[in-house]
């Protein structure tokens, strides 16, 4: 009998211990869950804080480059200048009211998305192609393309008349770009048996090309045009073949998970497009402040007077109501930016014309 009592006592004690352990596990699980939920919340909070952090810092950190003629180069004064550089400035003008409040962060091709992911930059504006795998695999949200491009081939003048003539050619490309895969696919599609050689930097491609190690240099047509304009032997020593064999929409990108910041950057770009459609330029924008066109008043952040009273359009983007005015006044409309930097290279508007002129550029309504 005593043994039974002792056994019952032991079982009761074990039950208490197991219950305590289970309670401890539940508490630990709850704590872990709370920690995970807190971490997720903190992640969302961080992702949603880029606009506020930019305002607090008083500067936009824009990932770009420093040696692509027409798009982004360093002047003798050490200033960034070019098509992409102007879009970096347009974002700063929209957010901070100051186009000079921008820190240009020069990035190698392989470092573009890493810099975005680790928070070294706020926005990437570096002639980067928007693709499905980059959209899904690089934690990047791509926005309104600022240039619609396509891949082409550059060769020594007179060496080839067409891509179809380049059987067995050595084609040089930049490593880690869409160009690399596109060249291999085009070679296979046409049965041309190209040897595709990839290089870490465009300077190395240039050296190889000059040394006669490349029969062709393949990249986006806009890039090839820029490099051709600065070729040591002169632009006439090279020619870009007529075939374009890919779609390359070049678009700014921000980190995934920050809807507000994505909207801010997007509408800064769209403001340049809509301004051109309205015929508003950096030179005449002040004249439009007295326009009686309600659409223009809304666009520029002018007080709209109606029978019911007056108001200024605030689209709720977290931007100043006159953000479009600041973009156009300080940087210019899309056409001005294009003409200043890309027209001198010989690039035509083509698909980068307004939709009203047969192009692809179209801005949603500012209302």
C-alpha positions as CSV (number, residue, x, y, z in Angstrom):
1,X,0.0,0.0,0.0
2,X,2.8,2.3,0.9
3,X,4.5,1.5,-2.4
4,X,1.3,2.5,-4.2
5,X,1.1,5.8,-2.4
6,X,4.7,6.5,-3.2
7,X,4.1,5.6,-6.8
8,X,1.1,7.9,-7.0
9,X,3.1,10.7,-5.4
10,X,5.9,10.2,-7.9
11,X,3.5,10.3,-10.8
12,X,1.9,13.5,-9.5
13,X,5.3,15.1,-9.1
14,X,6.2,14.2,-12.7
15,X,2.9,15.6,-13.9
16,X,3.6,18.9,-12.2
17,X,7.1,19.0,-13.8
18,X,5.8,18.2,-17.2
19,X,3.1,20.8,-16.9
20,X,5.7,23.4,-15.8
21,X,7.9,22.5,-18.8
22,X,4.9,22.7,-21.2
23,X,4.0,26.1,-19.7
24,X,7.6,27.2,-20.1
25,X,7.6,26.0,-23.7
26,X,4.4,27.9,-24.4
27,X,5.9,31.0,-22.9
28,X,9.0,30.6,-25.0
29,X,6.9,30.0,-28.1
30,X,4.8,33.0,-27.4
31,X,7.9,35.1,-26.8
32,X,9.5,33.8,-30.0
33,X,6.2,34.5,-31.9
34,X,6.1,38.0,-30.4
35,X,9.7,38.6,-31.3
36,X,9.1,37.4,-34.9
37,X,6.0,39.6,-35.1
38,X,8.0,42.5,-33.7
39,X,10.8,41.9,-36.2
40,X,8.3,41.8,-39.0
41,X,6.7,45.0,-37.8
42,X,10.1,46.6,-37.5
43,X,11.0,45.5,-41.0
44,X,7.8,47.1,-42.3
45,X,8.5,50.2,-40.3
46,X,12.0,50.5,-41.7
47,X,10.8,49.8,-45.3
48,X,8.2,52.5,-44.9
49,X,10.6,55.1,-43.5
50,X,12.7,55.9,-46.5
51,X,10.7,59.1,-47.3
52,X,11.0,60.3,-43.7
53,X,14.7,59.4,-43.5
54,X,15.4,61.3,-46.7
55,X,13.6,64.3,-45.4
56,X,15.5,64.1,-42.1
57,X,18.8,63.7,-43.8
58,X,18.0,66.4,-46.3
59,X,19.5,64.5,-49.2
60,X,18.6,61.7,-51.7
61,X,21.2,59.0,-52.1
62,X,21.0,58.1,-55.7
63,X,22.8,55.0,-57.1
64,X,24.3,55.8,-60.5
65,X,27.6,55.7,-62.4
66,X,30.2,58.1,-63.6
67,X,31.4,57.1,-67.1
68,X,28.5,56.6,-69.5
69,X,28.4,59.5,-71.9
70,X,24.9,61.0,-72.2
71,X,23.6,59.2,-69.1
72,X,26.0,59.9,-66.2
73,X,29.5,61.2,-66.4
74,X,31.7,63.3,-64.1
75,X,32.5,66.8,-65.4
76,X,36.0,68.4,-64.9
77,X,34.5,70.1,-61.9
78,X,33.6,66.8,-60.3
79,X,29.9,67.1,-60.8
80,X,27.6,64.4,-62.2
81,X,25.9,65.2,-65.5
82,X,23.6,63.3,-67.8
83,X,20.2,61.9,-68.4
84,X,20.1,59.6,-65.4
85,X,21.8,62.3,-63.3
86,X,19.0,64.7,-64.0
87,X,16.4,62.1,-62.9
88,X,18.3,61.8,-59.6
89,X,18.0,65.6,-59.3
90,X,14.3,65.5,-60.3
91,X,13.6,63.2,-57.3
92,X,15.4,65.5,-55.0
93,X,13.6,68.5,-56.3
94,X,10.2,66.7,-55.8
95,X,10.9,65.5,-52.3
96,X,13.1,68.2,-50.8
97,X,12.4,71.2,-53.1
98,X,16.1,71.3,-54.0
99,X,17.6,69.5,-57.1
100,X,21.1,69.8,-55.7
101,X,20.2,67.9,-52.5
102,X,21.3,64.6,-54.0
103,X,24.3,62.4,-53.2
104,X,25.4,60.6,-56.3
105,X,26.6,57.1,-55.4
106,X,28.7,55.5,-58.2
107,X,28.2,51.8,-58.4
108,X,29.7,49.0,-60.5
109,X,27.3,46.9,-62.4
110,X,27.6,43.9,-60.0
111,X,26.9,46.1,-57.0
112,X,23.7,47.8,-58.1
113,X,21.1,45.6,-56.3
114,X,23.3,44.9,-53.3
115,X,23.5,48.6,-52.6
116,X,19.8,48.9,-52.8
117,X,19.3,45.9,-50.6
118,X,21.7,47.0,-47.8
119,X,20.4,50.5,-47.7
120,X,23.5,52.2,-49.1
121,X,21.2,54.1,-51.6
122,X,17.6,55.3,-51.5
123,X,17.0,54.8,-55.2
124,X,18.8,53.2,-58.2
125,X,18.9,55.3,-61.4
126,X,21.6,53.6,-63.4
127,X,20.4,52.5,-66.9
128,X,19.1,49.3,-65.4
129,X,16.7,47.0,-67.4
130,X,13.5,46.0,-65.7
131,X,13.0,42.2,-66.0
132,X,10.8,39.7,-64.3
133,X,13.6,37.9,-62.5
134,X,15.1,41.2,-61.2
135,X,11.6,42.3,-60.1
136,X,11.1,39.0,-58.3
137,X,14.6,38.1,-57.2
138,X,16.5,41.3,-56.4
139,X,14.1,42.8,-53.8
140,X,13.6,45.6,-56.2
141,X,10.5,47.5,-57.2
142,X,10.9,48.9,-60.7
143,X,9.1,52.1,-61.6
144,X,8.1,54.1,-64.7
145,X,10.8,53.5,-67.3
146,X,12.7,56.7,-68.1
147,X,14.1,55.2,-71.3
148,X,12.9,52.4,-73.6
149,X,15.9,50.8,-75.1
150,X,17.0,47.6,-77.0
151,X,20.2,45.6,-77.4
152,X,22.3,46.1,-80.5
153,X,25.8,45.4,-81.8
154,X,28.7,47.8,-82.4
155,X,31.6,46.9,-84.8
156,X,34.5,48.4,-86.5
157,X,33.3,50.5,-89.4
158,X,33.0,48.5,-92.6
159,X,33.7,45.1,-90.9
160,X,30.1,43.9,-91.0
161,X,26.9,45.1,-92.7
162,X,24.5,43.1,-90.5
163,X,24.4,40.8,-87.4
164,X,23.6,38.0,-89.8
165,X,27.1,38.3,-91.3
166,X,28.8,37.7,-87.9
167,X,29.1,33.9,-88.1
168,X,31.7,32.6,-85.6
169,X,32.4,36.1,-84.2
170,X,33.8,37.0,-80.8
171,X,31.2,39.2,-79.1
172,X,32.2,41.1,-76.0
173,X,29.6,42.1,-73.3
174,X,29.4,43.3,-69.7
175,X,29.2,40.5,-67.1
176,X,26.1,40.4,-64.9
177,X,23.8,42.2,-67.3
178,X,20.9,41.2,-69.5
179,X,23.2,41.8,-72.4
180,X,25.1,38.6,-71.6
181,X,22.2,36.3,-71.9
182,X,20.6,38.1,-74.8
183,X,23.8,37.7,-76.9
184,X,23.9,34.0,-76.3
185,X,20.2,33.6,-77.2
186,X,20.6,35.7,-80.4
187,X,23.6,33.6,-81.5
188,X,21.6,30.4,-80.9
189,X,18.5,31.8,-82.6
190,X,20.5,32.8,-85.7
191,X,22.8,29.8,-85.7
192,X,25.9,32.1,-85.7
193,X,28.0,30.3,-83.1
194,X,29.3,33.4,-81.4
195,X,31.9,33.2,-78.7
196,X,30.4,35.5,-76.0
197,X,33.1,37.0,-73.8
198,X,32.1,38.8,-70.6
199,X,34.0,41.5,-68.8
200,X,33.6,42.9,-65.3
201,X,33.9,46.5,-66.4
202,X,33.2,48.4,-69.6
203,X,36.7,49.8,-69.6
204,X,38.0,46.3,-70.0
205,X,35.7,45.7,-73.0
206,X,37.0,48.9,-74.5
207,X,40.6,47.7,-74.1
208,X,39.8,44.3,-75.6
209,X,37.9,45.9,-78.5
210,X,40.8,48.3,-79.3
211,X,43.2,45.3,-79.1
212,X,41.2,43.5,-81.7
213,X,40.0,40.8,-79.3
214,X,36.4,41.5,-80.0
215,X,34.6,41.4,-83.4
216,X,31.6,43.0,-81.9
217,X,30.5,44.9,-78.8
218,X,27.0,44.2,-77.7
219,X,25.0,46.3,-75.3
220,X,21.9,48.6,-75.1
221,X,21.9,50.8,-78.2
222,X,21.9,53.9,-75.9
223,X,25.1,52.7,-74.2
224,X,26.8,51.8,-77.4
225,X,25.9,55.2,-78.8
226,X,27.5,56.9,-75.7
227,X,30.6,54.8,-75.9
228,X,30.9,55.4,-79.6
229,X,30.8,59.1,-79.1
230,X,33.8,58.9,-76.8
231,X,35.8,56.3,-78.7
232,X,39.5,57.2,-78.8
233,X,39.8,56.9,-82.6
234,X,36.6,58.9,-83.1
235,X,33.0,57.9,-83.6
236,X,33.4,57.3,-87.3
237,X,35.7,54.4,-86.6
238,X,32.7,52.4,-85.3
239,X,29.2,51.7,-86.5
240,X,26.1,50.3,-84.8
241,X,24.4,47.7,-86.9
242,X,20.7,48.2,-87.6
243,X,19.3,45.1,-85.8
244,X,17.9,45.5,-82.3
245,X,17.3,42.1,-80.7
246,X,15.8,42.7,-77.3
247,X,13.5,44.9,-75.2
248,X,15.4,46.9,-72.6
249,X,13.1,49.2,-70.6
250,X,15.5,51.2,-68.4
251,X,13.8,52.1,-65.1
252,X,14.6,53.5,-61.7
253,X,14.2,51.0,-58.8
254,X,13.6,51.2,-55.0
255,X,13.7,48.5,-52.4
256,X,10.6,46.2,-52.1
257,X,8.1,46.8,-49.4
258,X,8.0,50.6,-49.4
259,X,4.9,51.6,-51.3
260,X,5.0,55.3,-50.3
261,X,8.6,55.8,-51.4
262,X,8.0,53.9,-54.7
263,X,5.0,56.3,-55.4
264,X,7.1,59.3,-54.6
265,X,9.9,58.4,-57.0
266,X,7.3,57.3,-59.7
267,X,5.4,60.6,-59.6
268,X,8.6,62.6,-59.8
269,X,9.4,60.8,-63.0
270,X,5.9,61.2,-64.3
271,X,5.9,64.9,-63.6
272,X,8.6,65.3,-66.3
273,X,6.4,63.5,-68.9
274,X,3.2,65.4,-68.0
275,X,5.0,68.7,-68.1
276,X,6.2,68.0,-71.7
277,X,2.6,67.1,-72.7
278,X,1.3,70.4,-71.2
279,X,4.1,72.3,-73.0
280,X,5.5,73.4,-69.7
281,X,9.3,73.9,-69.6
282,X,11.8,75.2,-67.1
283,X,11.8,78.5,-69.0
284,X,8.1,79.1,-69.1
285,X,6.8,77.3,-66.0
286,X,6.2,80.5,-64.1
287,X,4.0,81.8,-66.9
288,X,1.7,78.8,-66.4
289,X,1.1,79.6,-62.7
290,X,-1.6,82.0,-63.8
291,X,-3.2,79.5,-66.3
292,X,-6.9,79.1,-66.1
293,X,-6.7,75.5,-67.1
294,X,-7.7,73.5,-63.9
295,X,-5.6,70.5,-65.0
296,X,-2.5,72.7,-65.1
297,X,-3.4,74.4,-61.8
298,X,-3.6,71.0,-60.2
299,X,-0.4,69.8,-61.8
300,X,1.6,72.8,-60.5
301,X,0.1,72.9,-57.1
302,X,-1.7,76.3,-57.7
303,X,-4.7,77.2,-55.6
304,X,-7.8,76.3,-57.6
305,X,-10.7,78.7,-57.2
306,X,-14.2,77.3,-57.7
307,X,-17.8,78.3,-56.9
308,X,-17.5,76.2,-53.8
309,X,-14.3,77.8,-52.6
310,X,-10.6,77.3,-53.2
311,X,-8.1,74.5,-52.6
312,X,-4.8,73.1,-53.7
313,X,-4.6,69.5,-54.9
314,X,-2.8,67.2,-52.4
315,X,-2.8,63.7,-53.8
316,X,-1.7,62.3,-50.5
317,X,1.7,61.1,-51.7
318,X,3.7,62.7,-48.9
319,X,5.1,65.2,-51.4
320,X,4.8,69.0,-51.3
321,X,1.8,70.1,-53.3
322,X,4.1,72.0,-55.7
323,X,6.4,69.1,-56.3
324,X,5.8,69.0,-60.0
325,X,6.6,72.7,-60.3
326,X,9.9,72.2,-58.5
327,X,10.8,69.3,-60.8
328,X,10.2,71.3,-63.9
329,X,11.6,74.6,-62.7
330,X,14.8,73.2,-61.4
331,X,15.4,70.3,-63.8
332,X,13.1,70.5,-66.8
333,X,10.5,68.4,-68.6
334,X,11.3,65.0,-70.2
335,X,12.0,66.5,-73.6
336,X,14.4,69.1,-72.2
337,X,16.3,66.4,-70.3
338,X,16.5,64.2,-73.4
339,X,17.5,67.0,-75.7
340,X,20.2,68.2,-73.3
341,X,22.0,64.9,-72.9
342,X,20.9,62.3,-75.5
343,X,20.1,64.3,-78.7
344,X,23.8,65.4,-78.9
345,X,24.8,61.7,-79.1
346,X,22.5,61.3,-82.2
347,X,19.8,59.4,-80.3
348,X,16.3,60.1,-81.6
349,X,13.2,60.1,-79.5
350,X,11.6,57.1,-81.3
351,X,9.5,55.1,-78.7
352,X,10.6,57.6,-76.1
353,X,8.4,60.2,-77.6
354,X,5.1,61.2,-75.9
355,X,2.1,59.0,-76.6
356,X,0.6,62.0,-78.5
357,X,3.5,61.7,-80.9
358,X,3.4,57.9,-81.4
359,X,5.7,57.0,-78.5
360,X,5.3,55.1,-75.3
361,X,5.5,57.9,-72.7
362,X,2.2,58.5,-71.0
363,X,1.5,59.9,-67.5
364,X,-1.6,59.1,-65.5
365,X,-3.8,62.1,-64.6
366,X,-2.6,64.5,-61.9
367,X,-5.9,64.8,-60.1
